[in-house]
């Protein structure tokens, strides 16, 4: 079955990094991984960002979810259907209006 990466760039309210990291690592990652088709997740602090004149706000974090299935868009729709619900509560320190989401299909890996 094909595998895809779902990548989120996000940020939190200034000064709320500890609360954001706690929520993301201990609540949000398990909630997303409970959705059919999501097989794993990684959450990381962004250490460098170059925007090549696109001027997005600085993103403090990135999450990479590995998805497995024939239709990555259907898995993404399942994920996006539940934020803010009892199934996937959102943190009040998450800044949602500037997140970036992308689905990548592996073309090559090395080594």
Backbone as a printed PyTorch tensor [residue, N CA C, xyz], in Angstrom:
tensor([[[  0.8460,  -1.1730,   0.0000],
         [  0.0000,   0.0000,   0.0000],
         [  0.8990,   1.2470,   0.0000]],

        [[  0.5480,   2.2800,  -0.7520],
         [  1.3840,   3.4830,  -0.8210],
         [  1.4820,   4.2060,   0.5210]],

        [[  2.6310,   4.8340,   0.7370],
         [  2.8510,   5.6320,   1.9510],
         [  3.0890,   7.0800,   1.5530]],

        [[  2.5990,   7.9670,   2.3940],
         [  2.6980,   9.3960,   2.1700],
         [  3.0940,  10.0740,   3.4710]],

        [[  3.6940,  11.2420,   3.3560],
         [  3.9940,  12.0640,   4.5180],
         [  3.0500,  13.2540,   4.5230]],

        [[  2.4640,  13.5120,   5.6650],
         [  1.6590,  14.7040,   5.8750],
         [  2.4790,  15.6090,   6.7740]],

        [[  2.7400,  16.8140,   6.3180],
         [  3.6160,  17.7280,   7.0320],
         [  2.8280,  18.9680,   7.4390]],

        [[  2.9390,  19.3340,   8.7030],
         [  2.3250,  20.5460,   9.2370],
         [  3.4210,  21.4590,   9.7600]],

        [[  3.3850,  22.7120,   9.3840],
         [  4.2140,  23.7440,   9.9910],
         [  3.2850,  24.5660,  10.8600]],

        [[  3.6540,  24.7490,  12.1110],
         [  2.7600,  25.4620,  13.0240],
         [  3.5530,  26.3110,  13.9960]],

        [[  2.8150,  27.0830,  14.7780],
         [  3.4240,  27.9030,  15.8120],
         [  2.4260,  28.0500,  16.9460]],

        [[  2.9190,  28.5490,  18.0530],
         [  2.0530,  28.7690,  19.2130],
         [  2.1430,  30.2220,  19.6350]],

        [[  1.2820,  30.5770,  20.5540],
         [  1.3280,  31.9380,  21.0980],
         [  2.6680,  32.1490,  21.7970]],

        [[  3.2470,  33.3370,  21.6660],
         [  4.5420,  33.6140,  22.3120],
         [  4.4800,  33.3350,  23.8140]],

        [[  5.5290,  32.6990,  24.2970],
         [  5.6330,  32.3890,  25.7160],
         [  4.8950,  31.1320,  26.1450]],

        [[  4.2280,  30.4690,  25.2200],
         [  3.4340,  29.2760,  25.5400],
         [  4.0640,  27.9880,  25.0030]],

        [[  5.3500,  28.0260,  24.7280],
         [  6.0210,  26.8820,  24.1150],
         [  5.9120,  25.6090,  24.9590]],

        [[  6.1000,  25.7190,  26.2540],
         [  6.0450,  24.5270,  27.1100],
         [  4.6630,  23.8740,  27.0690]],

        [[  3.6190,  24.6600,  27.1970],
         [  2.2500,  24.1290,  27.1420],
         [  1.9510,  23.5360,  25.7690]],

        [[  2.4250,  24.2050,  24.7260],
         [  2.2010,  23.7250,  23.3620],
         [  2.8870,  22.3840,  23.1370]],

        [[  4.1370,  22.2800,  23.5240],
         [  4.8870,  21.0410,  23.3420],
         [  4.2570,  19.8960,  24.1330]],

        [[  3.8190,  20.1700,  25.3420],
         [  3.1570,  19.1510,  26.1720],
         [  1.8830,  18.6490,  25.4980]],

        [[  1.0410,  19.5720,  25.0600],
         [ -0.2090,  19.1870,  24.3910],
         [  0.0700,  18.4210,  23.1080]],

        [[  0.9770,  18.9270,  22.2920],
         [  1.2380,  18.2990,  20.9930],
         [  1.7790,  16.8860,  21.1690]],

        [[  2.7840,  16.7520,  22.0340],
         [  3.4340,  15.4490,  22.2030],
         [  2.5450,  14.4200,  22.8950]],

        [[  1.7880,  14.8600,  23.8900],
         [  1.0480,  13.9010,  24.7150],
         [ -0.4290,  13.7820,  24.4020]],

        [[ -0.9700,  14.7070,  23.6450],
         [ -2.3920,  14.6290,  23.3000],
         [ -2.5990,  14.5890,  21.7870]],

        [[ -2.0360,  15.5730,  21.0750],
         [ -2.3560,  15.7160,  19.6620],
         [ -1.7830,  14.5840,  18.8090]],

        [[ -0.5240,  14.2460,  19.0030],
         [  0.0510,  13.1500,  18.2030],
         [ -0.7410,  11.8560,  18.3650]],

        [[ -1.0660,  11.4290,  19.5960],
         [ -1.8760,  10.2110,  19.7280],
         [ -3.2620,  10.3390,  19.0870]],

        [[ -3.8770,  11.5270,  19.1790],
         [ -5.1910,  11.7240,  18.5610],
         [ -5.1200,  11.5520,  17.0500]],

        [[ -4.1100,  12.1470,  16.4320],
         [ -3.9800,  12.0300,  14.9770],
         [ -3.6480,  10.5950,  14.5870]],

        [[ -2.7610,   9.9490,  15.3370],
         [ -2.3740,   8.5710,  15.0070],
         [ -3.5120,   7.5730,  15.2160]],

        [[ -4.5600,   7.9580,  15.9300],
         [ -5.7220,   7.0810,  16.1090],
         [ -6.6150,   7.0500,  14.8720]],

        [[ -6.3720,   7.9310,  13.9160],
         [ -7.1800,   7.9900,  12.7010],
         [ -6.6980,   6.9310,  11.7220]],

        [[ -7.6450,   6.2150,  11.1370],
         [ -7.3060,   5.1750,  10.1570],
         [ -6.4330,   5.7450,   9.0490]],

        [[ -5.3450,   5.0610,   8.7750],
         [ -4.4390,   5.4650,   7.7150],
         [ -3.2100,   6.2040,   8.2060]],

        [[ -3.2220,   6.6900,   9.4490],
         [ -2.0470,   7.3620,  10.0100],
         [ -1.2730,   6.3180,  10.7990]],

        [[ -0.0210,   6.0870,  10.4130],
         [  0.7340,   4.9960,  11.0220],
         [  1.8280,   5.4460,  11.9890]],

        [[  2.2790,   6.7080,  11.8840],
         [  3.2890,   7.1860,  12.8250],
         [  3.3370,   8.7080,  12.7770]],

        [[  4.0380,   9.2830,  13.7640],
         [  4.1380,  10.7380,  13.8320],
         [  5.4590,  11.1510,  14.4610]],

        [[  5.9620,  12.2980,  14.0100],
         [  7.1290,  12.9370,  14.6090],
         [  6.8010,  14.4050,  14.8120]],

        [[  7.2790,  14.9760,  15.8940],
         [  7.0560,  16.3780,  16.2220],
         [  8.4050,  16.9930,  16.5520]],

        [[  8.7190,  18.1220,  15.9600],
         [ 10.0450,  18.7050,  16.1450],
         [  9.9760,  20.2230,  16.2210]],

        [[ 10.9420,  20.7910,  16.9280],
         [ 11.1230,  22.2370,  16.9150],
         [ 11.8210,  22.6140,  15.6160]],

        [[ 11.3740,  23.6750,  15.0040],
         [ 12.0410,  24.1770,  13.8060],
         [ 13.2530,  24.9960,  14.2510]],

        [[ 14.4020,  24.6740,  13.7310],
         [ 15.6310,  25.3710,  14.1130],
         [ 16.0510,  26.4050,  13.0750]],

        [[ 15.4910,  26.3130,  11.8710],
         [ 15.8910,  27.2070,  10.7910],
         [ 14.7160,  27.3620,   9.8480]],

        [[ 14.5240,  28.5750,   9.3870],
         [ 13.4780,  28.8070,   8.3880],
         [ 13.9480,  29.8900,   7.4400]],

        [[ 13.9490,  29.5910,   6.1640],
         [ 14.2170,  30.5780,   5.1150],
         [ 13.0010,  30.5890,   4.2250]],

        [[ 12.4630,  31.7540,   3.9610],
         [ 11.1870,  31.8020,   3.2570],
         [ 11.2820,  32.1840,   1.7870]],

        [[ 12.4390,  32.4910,   1.2700],
         [ 12.6120,  32.8280,  -0.1430],
         [ 11.5730,  33.8380,  -0.6240]],

        [[ 11.4340,  34.9130,   0.1540],
         [ 10.5760,  36.0550,  -0.1850],
         [  9.0860,  35.7610,  -0.1690]],

        [[  8.6710,  34.6830,   0.4560],
         [  7.2370,  34.4010,   0.5850],
         [  6.6400,  35.1220,   1.7880]],

        [[  7.4770,  35.4740,   2.7380],
         [  7.0960,  36.2150,   3.9370],
         [  6.0390,  35.5520,   4.8170]],

        [[  6.1130,  34.2470,   5.0520],
         [  5.1940,  33.6590,   6.0320],
         [  5.6730,  34.0110,   7.4350]],

        [[  4.8180,  33.8650,   8.4210],
         [  5.2890,  34.0870,   9.7930],
         [  6.2830,  32.9840,  10.1590]],

        [[  7.1190,  33.2180,  11.1400],
         [  8.0460,  32.1530,  11.5490],
         [  7.2910,  30.9860,  12.1730]],

        [[  7.6190,  29.8030,  11.7490],
         [  7.0160,  28.5960,  12.3030],
         [  7.9730,  28.0110,  13.3180]],

        [[  7.4650,  27.7040,  14.4960],
         [  8.3160,  27.1690,  15.5370],
         [  8.3990,  25.6600,  15.5360]],

        [[  7.4520,  25.0090,  14.8500],
         [  7.3560,  23.5540,  14.9500],
         [  6.9660,  22.9320,  13.6240]],

        [[  7.3370,  21.6720,  13.4730],
         [  6.8420,  20.8870,  12.3560],
         [  6.4720,  19.5050,  12.8540]],

        [[  5.4390,  18.9730,  12.2490],
         [  4.9910,  17.6110,  12.5450],
         [  4.9450,  16.8550,  11.2360]],

        [[  5.4150,  15.6280,  11.2860],
         [  5.4020,  14.7740,  10.0970],
         [  4.6580,  13.5000,  10.4690]],

        [[  3.5630,  13.2660,   9.7640],
         [  2.7510,  12.0710,   9.9760],
         [  2.9360,  11.1610,   8.7710]],

        [[  3.2100,   9.8970,   9.0380],
         [  3.2940,   8.9310,   7.9550],
         [  1.9110,   8.3150,   7.7690]],

        [[  1.4280,   8.3690,   6.5390],
         [  0.1160,   7.8260,   6.2170],
         [  0.2860,   6.6660,   5.2540]],

        [[ -0.6330,   5.7170,   5.3550],
         [ -0.6090,   4.5730,   4.4580],
         [ -2.0190,   4.3550,   3.9320]],

        [[ -2.1470,   4.3300,   2.6060],
         [ -3.4570,   4.1240,   1.9960],
         [ -3.4300,   4.5070,   0.5360]],

        [[ -4.4750,   4.1410,  -0.1560],
         [ -4.5450,   4.4380,  -1.5870],
         [ -4.8590,   5.9020,  -1.8710]],

        [[ -5.5420,   6.5760,  -0.9380],
         [ -5.9670,   7.9520,  -1.1660],
         [ -5.5490,   8.8480,  -0.0020]],

        [[ -4.4030,   9.5240,  -0.1200],
         [ -3.9580,  10.3680,   0.9870],
         [ -4.9210,  11.5140,   1.2770]],

        [[ -5.6310,  11.9850,   0.2650],
         [ -6.5810,  13.0700,   0.4870],
         [ -7.7330,  12.6230,   1.3800]],

        [[ -8.1590,  11.3840,   1.2550],
         [ -9.2300,  10.8680,   2.1160],
         [ -8.7560,  10.7930,   3.5710]],

        [[ -7.5140,  10.3790,   3.7660],
         [ -6.9730,  10.3390,   5.1290],
         [ -6.8880,  11.7540,   5.6860]],

        [[ -6.4110,  12.6800,   4.8680],
         [ -6.3190,  14.0800,   5.2830],
         [ -7.6970,  14.6290,   5.6330]],

        [[ -8.7000,  14.3180,   4.8540],
         [-10.0650,  14.7700,   5.1420],
         [-10.5550,  14.2100,   6.4750]],

        [[-10.1920,  12.9590,   6.7770],
         [-10.5620,  12.3730,   8.0730],
         [ -9.9100,  13.1180,   9.2240]],

        [[ -8.6680,  13.5130,   9.0220],
         [ -7.9630,  14.2760,  10.0550],
         [ -8.6070,  15.6490,  10.2280]],

        [[ -8.8730,  16.3280,   9.1260],
         [ -9.3970,  17.6910,   9.1870],
         [-10.8600,  17.7600,   9.6110]],

        [[-11.5320,  16.6260,   9.6650],
         [-12.9430,  16.6090,  10.0690],
         [-13.1240,  16.6860,  11.5820]],

        [[-12.0800,  16.4300,  12.3570],
         [-12.2740,  16.3070,  13.8060],
         [-11.5750,  17.3340,  14.6990]],

        [[-10.7120,  18.2320,  14.2120],
         [-10.0820,  19.1810,  15.1290],
         [-11.1090,  20.0240,  15.8710]],

        [[-10.8780,  20.1930,  17.1460],
         [-11.7810,  20.9690,  17.9740],
         [-12.9250,  20.1620,  18.5600]],

        [[-12.9880,  18.8770,  18.2270],
         [-14.0340,  17.9980,  18.7630],
         [-13.4940,  17.2420,  19.9700]],

        [[-14.3590,  16.4280,  20.5870],
         [-13.9100,  15.5860,  21.6990],
         [-12.8710,  14.5720,  21.2490]],

        [[-12.9110,  14.2020,  19.9700],
         [-11.9540,  13.2420,  19.4180],
         [-10.5620,  13.8720,  19.3010]],

        [[-10.5240,  15.1700,  19.0250],
         [ -9.2500,  15.8520,  18.8310],
         [ -9.3320,  17.2820,  19.3770]],

        [[ -9.2910,  17.4270,  20.7020],
         [ -9.3120,  18.7770,  21.2800],
         [ -8.0790,  19.5620,  20.8460]],

        [[ -8.2700,  20.8480,  20.6230],
         [ -7.1580,  21.7030,  20.2410],
         [ -6.7030,  22.5380,  21.4310]],

        [[ -5.4480,  22.8520,  21.4300],
         [ -4.8830,  23.6840,  22.4810],
         [ -5.2100,  25.1460,  22.2130]],

        [[ -5.5560,  25.8940,  23.2520],
         [ -5.8100,  27.3200,  23.0570],
         [ -4.5540,  28.1180,  22.7060]],

        [[ -3.3790,  27.5170,  22.8420],
         [ -2.1470,  28.2360,  22.5130],
         [ -1.6950,  27.9990,  21.0740]],

        [[ -2.3710,  27.1140,  20.3400],
         [ -2.0770,  26.8770,  18.9300],
         [ -2.5560,  28.0710,  18.1120]],

        [[ -1.6930,  28.5790,  17.2430],
         [ -2.0700,  29.6490,  16.3170],
         [ -2.4700,  28.9770,  15.0150]],

        [[ -3.7750,  28.9040,  14.7540],
         [ -4.2860,  28.1280,  13.6130],
         [ -4.3370,  28.8940,  12.2990]],

        [[ -4.3480,  30.2090,  12.3410],
         [ -4.5870,  30.9570,  11.1120],
         [ -3.4060,  31.0020,  10.1550]],

        [[ -2.2670,  30.4920,  10.5440],
         [ -1.1030,  30.5650,   9.6610],
         [ -0.4120,  29.2180,   9.4660]],

        [[ -1.0780,  28.1270,   9.7570],
         [ -0.4490,  26.8180,   9.5920],
         [ -0.2960,  26.5010,   8.1040]],

        [[  0.6970,  25.6840,   7.8070],
         [  0.8860,  25.1770,   6.4530],
         [  0.7820,  23.6670,   6.5170]],

        [[  0.0730,  23.0850,   5.5520],
         [ -0.1040,  21.6410,   5.4690],
         [  0.3000,  21.1890,   4.0700]],

        [[  0.9700,  20.0560,   3.9850],
         [  1.3640,  19.5100,   2.7000],
         [  1.3880,  17.9890,   2.7890]],

        [[  1.0220,  17.3390,   1.7010],
         [  1.1340,  15.8910,   1.5810],
         [  2.2320,  15.5990,   0.5690]],

        [[  3.1660,  14.7550,   0.9720],
         [  4.2450,  14.3730,   0.0730],
         [  4.2310,  12.8870,  -0.2120]],

        [[  4.4260,  12.5470,  -1.4670],
         [  4.5560,  11.1480,  -1.8750],
         [  6.0300,  10.9060,  -2.1690]],

        [[  6.5990,   9.9100,  -1.5220],
         [  8.0260,   9.6470,  -1.6740],
         [  8.3460,   9.2830,  -3.1180]],

        [[  9.3230,   9.9890,  -3.6520],
         [  9.8210,   9.7260,  -4.9980],
         [ 11.1310,   8.9460,  -4.9090]],

        [[ 11.9470,   9.2990,  -3.9330],
         [ 13.2370,   8.6300,  -3.7720],
         [ 13.6810,   8.7860,  -2.3260]],

        [[ 14.4900,   7.8590,  -1.8680],
         [ 15.1180,   7.9620,  -0.5610],
         [ 16.6070,   7.6270,  -0.7180]],

        [[ 17.3930,   8.1010,   0.1980],
         [ 18.8250,   7.8080,   0.1890],
         [ 19.3220,   7.8410,   1.6170]],

        [[ 20.1570,   7.0270,   2.0620],
         [ 20.5430,   5.7140,   1.5460],
         [ 19.4310,   4.7160,   1.7410]]])
